[in-house]
């Protein structure tokens, strides 16, 4: 652990930028109808605005964690913040959907440089016996940002237009840069080798899988062009990722993905669980926002207000959960959170009809707030508890990568299931019109509203089922143990012993 006398100001400075990039993962969902209208795009093209960002965010995380170890987390964080803020302005200035998608790719690269540094700094400047509280703040920021993105987006879209969901990042980015420059300490660096072939293999494999899943319904899961088929691309992506894992296993130097980290049972299970969380939270917002505006005729602000109970409950409870994580086995907190997450999405999907009272939707969304509060800090603490300082960047890079991989797959998966269910629930011509956005917000003909609502509700069952897989992973967590490294290991031992005794 680094000898930092005032770790909390440094953490607060970092989480401002962390909050901003997480908001951008979900803020587009509430602006989807407005972007469809403003840039004359269909549902699938607009979802690529999210998928492209998440893909560019996820793939480099394995190496950007190492870059933080090599060149200093502060330097990498500040560089990423500059790229992210500049790309945000570019997004707002985009005049067509293609330019917006390209700008989002650059924005995702900036976010990838920033994210691993936050967890790496927490691991390096907080002693193990105080790390739960720090992860509680990190978890509160992650949970509130994920849920508050649509709220902020709704207000901005109504007040100034969809472009301002990106322009707002400029002043926030400037403030975050100044605070991080002044408050984040310069930490010691470690020599690392960088596996560029591994980056290429992981990028190609992920792109093929995401493209195949998201574009599958458009091509009826068949021929795309020439010898290329949708299923062929997906299997090719799986094959390339398998090659990536084999390449990492045979690396004699320093692999991009340290497979040895997965020898720790809780690290492996935490990564699996956070993948399902990323999938569920990314996947659930898009169909709900499209339903609220297209079927119920709510404004972006009104539809975003549906998320207020979630954000309030998460923000209030996450710090409390952070303290509990230091005192009890985090397994039980995370298990309850994931079960609540799955249950709230199944509940929401089952009642999503064209005439359900709005307050009925608030009930499962409130349960989602309790779920979010119980997920982030326990999973992050369990994943990073026993990582030595040298592996802090690599471990946080892997953990954040798996979370973002889940988000990418959630975005692609929800696009595929929404298109499939719209085709099944609506007549052929009407389904194409709805997917193309021709109905407009609140303008869907009454005869189509029942089928459209059913399709959006059924789409929510996918992230609900995936969240159950996360709960299953958490159920197999081993009891936490005291760290065996660092000067504070002995100090952490009594607290760990108390946890193991439960």
C-alpha positions as CSV (number, residue, x, y, z in Angstrom):
1,X,0.0,0.0,0.0
2,X,1.2,3.5,-0.8
3,X,1.9,5.9,2.1
4,X,-0.8,8.5,1.4
5,X,-1.9,10.6,4.3
6,X,-5.1,12.0,2.7
7,X,-6.6,9.3,0.5
8,X,-10.2,10.6,0.6
9,X,-9.7,13.9,-1.3
10,X,-7.9,11.9,-4.0
11,X,-10.8,9.5,-4.3
12,X,-13.4,12.2,-4.4
13,X,-11.5,13.9,-7.2
14,X,-11.4,10.6,-9.2
15,X,-15.0,9.7,-8.8
16,X,-16.2,12.9,-10.5
17,X,-14.7,11.8,-13.8
18,X,-15.7,8.2,-13.1
19,X,-19.3,9.4,-12.5
20,X,-19.3,11.2,-15.8
21,X,-18.1,8.3,-17.9
22,X,-20.6,5.9,-16.3
23,X,-23.4,8.3,-16.9
24,X,-22.5,8.3,-20.6
25,X,-23.0,4.5,-20.6
26,X,-26.7,4.9,-20.0
27,X,-27.6,8.6,-20.8
28,X,-28.3,7.8,-24.5
29,X,-31.2,5.5,-23.6
30,X,-33.6,8.3,-22.8
31,X,-32.5,10.3,-25.8
32,X,-33.0,7.4,-28.2
33,X,-36.3,8.6,-29.7
34,X,-34.9,12.1,-30.1
35,X,-31.8,10.9,-31.8
36,X,-33.8,8.7,-34.1
37,X,-35.9,11.7,-35.2
38,X,-33.0,14.2,-35.2
39,X,-30.6,12.1,-37.3
40,X,-33.2,10.1,-39.2
41,X,-32.0,6.7,-37.8
42,X,-33.7,3.4,-36.9
43,X,-33.6,1.6,-33.6
44,X,-30.7,-0.6,-34.5
45,X,-28.5,2.3,-35.7
46,X,-29.2,4.3,-32.5
47,X,-28.4,1.3,-30.3
48,X,-25.0,1.2,-32.2
49,X,-24.4,4.6,-30.6
50,X,-24.3,2.8,-27.2
51,X,-22.7,-0.5,-28.4
52,X,-19.9,1.3,-30.2
53,X,-19.1,3.3,-27.1
54,X,-19.2,0.3,-24.9
55,X,-17.1,-1.8,-27.3
56,X,-14.4,0.8,-27.5
57,X,-14.6,1.2,-23.8
58,X,-14.3,-2.5,-23.0
59,X,-11.6,-3.8,-25.3
60,X,-8.7,-1.6,-24.2
61,X,-9.3,-1.9,-20.5
62,X,-6.9,-4.9,-20.1
63,X,-4.0,-2.8,-21.4
64,X,-5.0,0.6,-19.9
65,X,-4.8,-0.9,-16.4
66,X,-1.2,-1.9,-17.2
67,X,-0.5,1.6,-18.7
68,X,-1.5,3.0,-15.3
69,X,0.9,0.8,-13.6
70,X,3.7,1.7,-16.0
71,X,3.2,5.5,-16.5
72,X,1.2,6.3,-13.3
73,X,-2.5,6.1,-12.8
74,X,-2.8,9.9,-12.4
75,X,-1.2,10.6,-15.8
76,X,-3.3,8.0,-17.6
77,X,-6.5,9.3,-15.9
78,X,-5.8,12.9,-16.9
79,X,-5.0,11.9,-20.5
80,X,-8.1,9.8,-20.8
81,X,-10.2,12.7,-19.3
82,X,-8.9,15.1,-22.0
83,X,-9.8,12.6,-24.8
84,X,-13.2,11.8,-23.3
85,X,-14.1,15.5,-22.9
86,X,-13.0,16.5,-26.4
87,X,-14.9,13.5,-27.9
88,X,-18.0,14.5,-26.0
89,X,-18.1,17.9,-27.8
90,X,-17.6,16.1,-31.1
91,X,-20.6,13.9,-30.3
92,X,-22.8,16.9,-29.8
93,X,-21.7,18.5,-33.0
94,X,-22.4,15.3,-35.1
95,X,-24.7,15.9,-38.0
96,X,-25.5,12.3,-38.9
97,X,-25.6,8.9,-37.2
98,X,-22.3,7.7,-38.6
99,X,-20.4,10.6,-37.3
100,X,-22.0,10.2,-33.9
101,X,-21.0,6.5,-33.8
102,X,-17.4,7.3,-34.7
103,X,-17.2,10.1,-32.1
104,X,-18.6,7.6,-29.5
105,X,-15.8,5.2,-30.3
106,X,-13.2,7.9,-29.5
107,X,-15.2,8.8,-26.3
108,X,-15.1,5.1,-25.3
109,X,-11.3,5.0,-25.7
110,X,-11.0,8.0,-23.4
111,X,-13.2,6.2,-20.8
112,X,-11.1,3.1,-21.1
113,X,-8.0,5.1,-20.1
114,X,-9.7,6.5,-17.1
115,X,-11.7,3.7,-15.5
116,X,-9.0,1.2,-14.3
117,X,-7.1,4.0,-12.6
118,X,-9.9,4.6,-10.1
119,X,-9.9,1.1,-8.7
120,X,-6.1,0.9,-8.9
121,X,-5.8,4.0,-6.8
122,X,-8.3,2.7,-4.2
123,X,-6.4,-0.5,-3.9
124,X,-3.0,1.3,-3.5
125,X,-3.9,4.2,-1.1
126,X,-6.4,2.6,1.2
127,X,-5.5,-0.1,3.7
128,X,-7.4,-3.4,3.5
129,X,-9.4,-2.7,6.6
130,X,-10.7,0.6,5.2
131,X,-11.1,-0.4,1.6
132,X,-14.7,-1.4,2.1
133,X,-15.7,2.1,2.9
134,X,-13.8,3.4,-0.1
135,X,-15.4,0.8,-2.3
136,X,-18.7,1.8,-0.8
137,X,-18.2,5.3,-2.2
138,X,-17.1,3.8,-5.6
139,X,-20.1,1.6,-5.5
140,X,-22.5,4.5,-4.8
141,X,-21.0,6.4,-7.7
142,X,-21.3,3.5,-10.0
143,X,-24.8,2.6,-9.0
144,X,-26.2,6.2,-9.0
145,X,-24.4,7.0,-12.3
146,X,-25.9,4.0,-14.0
147,X,-29.4,4.9,-12.8
148,X,-29.1,8.7,-12.9
149,X,-27.9,8.8,-16.5
150,X,-31.4,8.6,-18.0
151,X,-32.7,11.2,-15.5
152,X,-30.1,13.7,-16.5
153,X,-30.6,12.8,-20.1
154,X,-34.3,13.4,-20.0
155,X,-33.9,16.9,-18.5
156,X,-31.3,17.9,-21.0
157,X,-33.2,16.5,-24.0
158,X,-36.3,18.4,-23.1
159,X,-34.6,21.6,-22.1
160,X,-31.9,21.9,-24.8
161,X,-32.0,19.0,-27.3
162,X,-30.2,15.6,-27.5
163,X,-26.8,17.2,-28.3
164,X,-26.6,18.5,-24.7
165,X,-26.3,15.1,-23.2
166,X,-22.8,15.3,-24.6
167,X,-22.0,19.0,-24.3
168,X,-22.6,18.8,-20.6
169,X,-19.5,16.8,-20.2
170,X,-17.3,19.7,-21.2
171,X,-17.6,21.8,-18.0
172,X,-17.6,18.7,-15.9
173,X,-14.5,17.4,-17.6
174,X,-12.7,20.7,-16.9
175,X,-13.6,20.6,-13.2
176,X,-12.6,16.9,-12.9
177,X,-9.2,17.6,-14.5
178,X,-8.4,20.5,-12.2
179,X,-9.3,18.5,-9.1
180,X,-7.5,15.4,-10.1
181,X,-4.4,17.4,-11.0
182,X,-4.3,18.9,-7.6
183,X,-5.5,16.1,-5.3
184,X,-4.6,12.7,-6.8
185,X,-1.1,11.7,-5.6
186,X,1.7,10.5,-8.0
187,X,2.2,6.9,-7.2
188,X,5.1,4.6,-7.8
189,X,5.2,2.9,-11.2
190,X,6.1,-0.7,-12.2
191,X,7.7,-2.0,-15.4
192,X,5.3,-3.9,-17.7
193,X,5.4,-5.4,-21.2
194,X,2.4,-4.8,-23.5
195,X,0.8,-7.5,-25.5
196,X,-0.4,-5.8,-28.7
197,X,-1.3,-9.0,-30.4
198,X,-3.6,-9.8,-27.4
199,X,-5.3,-6.5,-27.8
200,X,-6.0,-7.1,-31.5
201,X,-7.3,-10.7,-30.9
202,X,-9.6,-9.5,-28.1
203,X,-10.9,-6.5,-30.1
204,X,-11.6,-8.6,-33.3
205,X,-13.3,-11.4,-31.3
206,X,-15.5,-9.0,-29.3
207,X,-16.5,-7.0,-32.4
208,X,-17.5,-10.1,-34.4
209,X,-19.7,-11.4,-31.6
210,X,-21.3,-8.1,-30.9
211,X,-21.9,-7.3,-34.5
212,X,-23.4,-10.8,-35.1
213,X,-25.7,-10.6,-32.1
214,X,-26.9,-7.1,-32.7
215,X,-27.3,-7.4,-36.5
216,X,-28.7,-10.9,-36.4
217,X,-32.4,-10.1,-36.6
218,X,-31.8,-7.7,-39.5
219,X,-30.4,-10.5,-41.6
220,X,-32.7,-13.1,-40.2
221,X,-29.6,-14.8,-38.7
222,X,-28.6,-15.8,-42.2
223,X,-26.5,-14.5,-45.1
224,X,-25.0,-11.0,-44.8
225,X,-22.8,-10.8,-47.9
226,X,-20.8,-13.2,-50.0
227,X,-19.6,-16.0,-47.7
228,X,-20.4,-14.2,-44.5
229,X,-23.4,-15.2,-42.3
230,X,-24.5,-13.9,-38.9
231,X,-23.9,-17.2,-37.1
232,X,-20.6,-17.6,-38.9
233,X,-19.4,-14.2,-37.6
234,X,-20.5,-15.1,-34.0
235,X,-18.7,-18.5,-34.2
236,X,-15.6,-16.8,-35.7
237,X,-15.6,-14.3,-32.8
238,X,-15.8,-17.1,-30.3
239,X,-12.9,-18.9,-32.1
240,X,-10.8,-15.7,-32.1
241,X,-11.4,-15.2,-28.3
242,X,-10.5,-18.8,-27.7
243,X,-7.3,-18.1,-29.6
244,X,-6.8,-15.0,-27.4
245,X,-7.1,-17.1,-24.2
246,X,-4.6,-19.7,-25.6
247,X,-2.2,-17.0,-26.5
248,X,-2.4,-15.6,-23.0
249,X,-1.7,-19.0,-21.5
250,X,1.4,-19.6,-23.6
251,X,2.9,-16.1,-23.0
252,X,6.3,-16.5,-21.3
253,X,6.5,-12.8,-20.5
254,X,3.7,-10.8,-19.1
255,X,0.3,-11.6,-20.6
256,X,-2.3,-9.0,-21.2
257,X,-4.8,-11.2,-19.3
258,X,-3.1,-12.7,-16.3
259,X,-4.8,-16.0,-16.1
260,X,-3.2,-16.6,-12.8
261,X,-5.5,-14.0,-11.2
262,X,-8.4,-16.4,-11.9
263,X,-6.8,-19.0,-9.6
264,X,-8.4,-17.0,-6.8
265,X,-11.9,-18.3,-6.6
266,X,-13.6,-15.1,-5.5
267,X,-11.8,-13.0,-8.1
268,X,-13.2,-15.4,-10.8
269,X,-16.7,-15.5,-9.4
270,X,-16.8,-11.7,-8.9
271,X,-15.8,-11.1,-12.5
272,X,-18.6,-13.5,-13.7
273,X,-21.1,-11.7,-11.5
274,X,-20.1,-8.2,-12.5
275,X,-20.5,-9.3,-16.2
276,X,-24.1,-10.2,-15.6
277,X,-24.6,-6.9,-13.7
278,X,-23.2,-4.9,-16.7
279,X,-25.5,-6.9,-19.0
280,X,-28.6,-6.3,-16.9
281,X,-28.3,-2.6,-16.2
282,X,-27.4,-1.7,-19.8
283,X,-30.1,-3.9,-21.3
284,X,-33.0,-2.8,-19.1
285,X,-33.0,1.0,-19.7
286,X,-33.4,1.0,-23.5
287,X,-36.7,-0.9,-23.9
288,X,-38.2,0.9,-20.9
289,X,-37.4,4.4,-22.2
290,X,-38.7,3.6,-25.7
291,X,-41.9,2.2,-24.2
292,X,-42.4,5.2,-22.0
293,X,-42.0,7.7,-24.8
294,X,-43.4,5.8,-27.8
295,X,-46.4,4.1,-26.1
296,X,-47.2,6.3,-23.2
297,X,-46.3,9.6,-24.8
298,X,-44.1,10.7,-21.9
299,X,-41.5,13.4,-22.5
300,X,-37.9,12.5,-22.0
301,X,-37.9,14.2,-18.6
302,X,-41.1,12.5,-17.5
303,X,-39.9,9.1,-18.6
304,X,-36.5,9.6,-16.9
305,X,-38.3,10.5,-13.7
306,X,-39.2,6.8,-13.5
307,X,-35.6,6.2,-12.4
308,X,-35.7,8.7,-9.5
309,X,-36.7,6.1,-6.8
310,X,-33.8,3.8,-8.0
311,X,-31.2,6.6,-7.8
312,X,-32.4,7.9,-4.4
313,X,-32.5,4.5,-2.8
314,X,-29.1,3.5,-4.3
315,X,-27.4,6.7,-3.3
316,X,-28.8,6.5,0.3
317,X,-27.9,2.8,0.9
318,X,-24.6,2.3,-1.0
319,X,-22.5,4.0,1.7
320,X,-24.2,2.0,4.4
321,X,-23.5,-1.2,2.4
322,X,-19.8,-0.1,2.1
323,X,-19.5,-0.1,5.9
324,X,-21.3,-3.4,6.2
325,X,-18.9,-5.0,3.7
326,X,-16.0,-4.4,6.2
327,X,-18.0,-6.1,9.0
328,X,-19.7,-9.1,7.4
329,X,-19.3,-11.6,4.6
330,X,-20.1,-9.6,1.4
331,X,-21.5,-12.7,-0.2
332,X,-24.9,-12.4,1.4
333,X,-25.3,-8.7,0.5
334,X,-24.4,-9.3,-3.1
335,X,-26.6,-12.4,-3.3
336,X,-29.6,-10.5,-2.1
337,X,-28.8,-7.6,-4.5
338,X,-28.7,-9.8,-7.5
339,X,-31.8,-11.7,-6.6
340,X,-33.6,-8.4,-6.2
341,X,-32.2,-7.3,-9.6
342,X,-33.5,-10.3,-11.4
343,X,-36.9,-10.2,-9.6
344,X,-37.4,-6.5,-10.3
345,X,-36.8,-7.0,-14.0
346,X,-39.1,-10.0,-14.2
347,X,-41.8,-8.0,-12.3
348,X,-41.4,-5.0,-14.6
349,X,-41.5,-7.0,-17.8
350,X,-44.6,-8.8,-16.7
351,X,-46.6,-5.6,-16.1
352,X,-45.4,-3.6,-19.1
353,X,-48.7,-3.0,-20.9
354,X,-50.1,-0.1,-22.8
355,X,-52.4,1.0,-20.0
356,X,-50.6,0.0,-16.8
357,X,-50.8,2.8,-14.2
358,X,-47.4,4.5,-14.0
359,X,-47.1,4.2,-10.3
360,X,-47.2,0.4,-10.8
361,X,-43.9,0.7,-12.7
362,X,-42.4,2.6,-9.8
363,X,-42.7,-0.4,-7.5
364,X,-40.3,-2.8,-9.3
365,X,-38.1,0.2,-10.2
366,X,-37.8,1.0,-6.4
367,X,-36.8,-2.6,-5.8
368,X,-34.1,-2.2,-8.4
369,X,-32.7,0.6,-6.3
370,X,-32.3,-1.8,-3.3
371,X,-30.7,-4.3,-5.7
372,X,-28.2,-1.8,-7.1
373,X,-27.1,-0.6,-3.6
374,X,-26.3,-4.2,-2.6
375,X,-24.3,-5.1,-5.7
376,X,-21.4,-2.8,-6.5
377,X,-19.4,-2.5,-3.3
378,X,-19.6,-6.2,-2.3
379,X,-18.5,-7.4,-5.7
380,X,-15.7,-4.9,-6.1
381,X,-14.4,-5.5,-2.6
382,X,-14.5,-9.3,-3.0
383,X,-12.7,-9.1,-6.4
384,X,-9.8,-6.9,-5.2
385,X,-9.4,-7.9,-1.6
386,X,-6.2,-9.9,-1.9
387,X,-4.6,-8.2,-4.9
388,X,-1.0,-7.1,-4.2
389,X,0.0,-3.6,-5.4
390,X,1.9,-4.9,-8.4
391,X,-1.3,-6.5,-9.7
392,X,-3.6,-3.6,-8.8
393,X,-3.8,-2.2,-12.3
394,X,-4.1,-5.6,-14.0
395,X,-6.8,-6.8,-11.6
396,X,-8.8,-3.6,-11.9
397,X,-8.4,-3.7,-15.6
398,X,-9.7,-7.3,-15.8
399,X,-12.6,-6.5,-13.4
400,X,-13.7,-3.4,-15.3
401,X,-13.2,-5.2,-18.6
402,X,-15.6,-8.0,-17.6
403,X,-18.2,-5.4,-16.5
404,X,-18.0,-3.6,-19.7
405,X,-18.0,-6.8,-21.7
406,X,-21.3,-7.6,-20.0
407,X,-22.6,-4.1,-20.9
408,X,-21.6,-4.6,-24.6
409,X,-23.3,-7.9,-24.7
410,X,-26.3,-6.4,-22.9
411,X,-26.6,-3.7,-25.5
412,X,-26.3,-6.1,-28.4
413,X,-28.5,-8.7,-26.8
414,X,-31.3,-6.2,-26.0
415,X,-31.2,-4.8,-29.6
416,X,-31.6,-8.3,-31.0
417,X,-34.4,-9.4,-28.7
418,X,-36.3,-6.1,-29.1
419,X,-36.2,-6.5,-32.9
420,X,-37.2,-10.1,-32.7
421,X,-40.1,-9.5,-30.3
422,X,-41.3,-6.5,-32.3
423,X,-41.4,-8.7,-35.5
424,X,-43.3,-11.3,-33.6
425,X,-45.8,-9.0,-31.8
426,X,-46.6,-6.6,-34.6
427,X,-47.7,-7.0,-38.3
428,X,-44.8,-7.1,-40.7
429,X,-45.2,-3.5,-42.0
430,X,-46.0,-2.1,-38.6
431,X,-43.0,-3.8,-37.1
432,X,-40.7,-2.3,-39.6
433,X,-42.2,1.2,-39.1
434,X,-41.9,0.9,-35.3
435,X,-38.2,-0.2,-35.6
436,X,-37.5,2.6,-38.0
437,X,-38.9,5.2,-35.6
438,X,-41.6,6.4,-38.0
439,X,-44.2,6.4,-35.3
440,X,-42.4,9.0,-33.2
441,X,-42.5,9.6,-29.5
442,X,-46.0,9.2,-28.3
443,X,-47.3,8.7,-31.9
444,X,-47.7,5.0,-32.1
445,X,-51.1,4.1,-33.4
446,X,-53.4,2.8,-30.6
447,X,-53.9,-0.5,-32.4
448,X,-50.2,-1.3,-32.2
449,X,-49.6,-0.2,-28.6
450,X,-50.4,-3.5,-27.0
451,X,-48.1,-5.5,-29.2
452,X,-45.3,-2.9,-28.9
453,X,-45.6,-2.9,-25.1
454,X,-45.6,-6.7,-24.9
455,X,-42.4,-6.7,-27.0
456,X,-40.6,-4.3,-24.7
457,X,-41.8,-6.2,-21.6
458,X,-40.6,-9.5,-23.0
459,X,-37.2,-8.0,-23.9
460,X,-36.7,-7.3,-20.1
461,X,-36.9,-11.0,-19.4
462,X,-33.4,-11.4,-21.0
463,X,-31.5,-9.2,-18.5
464,X,-33.6,-10.6,-15.7
465,X,-32.5,-14.2,-16.6
466,X,-28.8,-13.1,-16.9
467,X,-28.9,-11.5,-13.4
468,X,-30.0,-14.9,-12.0
469,X,-26.7,-16.3,-13.4
470,X,-24.9,-13.6,-11.4
471,X,-26.7,-14.6,-8.3
472,X,-25.7,-18.2,-8.8
473,X,-22.0,-17.2,-9.1
474,X,-22.2,-15.2,-5.9
475,X,-23.7,-18.1,-4.1
476,X,-20.4,-20.0,-4.5
477,X,-18.2,-17.2,-3.0
478,X,-15.6,-18.5,-0.5
479,X,-15.4,-16.8,2.9
480,X,-13.1,-13.7,2.7
481,X,-9.7,-14.1,4.2
482,X,-7.1,-11.7,5.5
483,X,-4.6,-10.3,3.0
484,X,-1.2,-11.9,3.1
485,X,0.8,-8.9,1.7
486,X,1.6,-5.4,2.7
487,X,2.3,-3.6,6.0
488,X,-1.3,-3.5,7.0
489,X,-2.0,-7.2,6.5
490,X,-1.7,-7.8,10.2
491,X,-4.0,-4.9,11.0
492,X,-6.6,-6.4,8.6
493,X,-6.4,-9.9,10.1
494,X,-8.8,-9.3,13.1
495,X,-11.5,-7.8,10.9
496,X,-11.1,-10.7,8.5
497,X,-11.3,-13.2,11.3
498,X,-14.5,-11.7,12.4
499,X,-15.9,-12.0,8.9
500,X,-14.8,-15.7,8.6
501,X,-16.4,-16.4,12.0
502,X,-19.9,-15.5,10.6
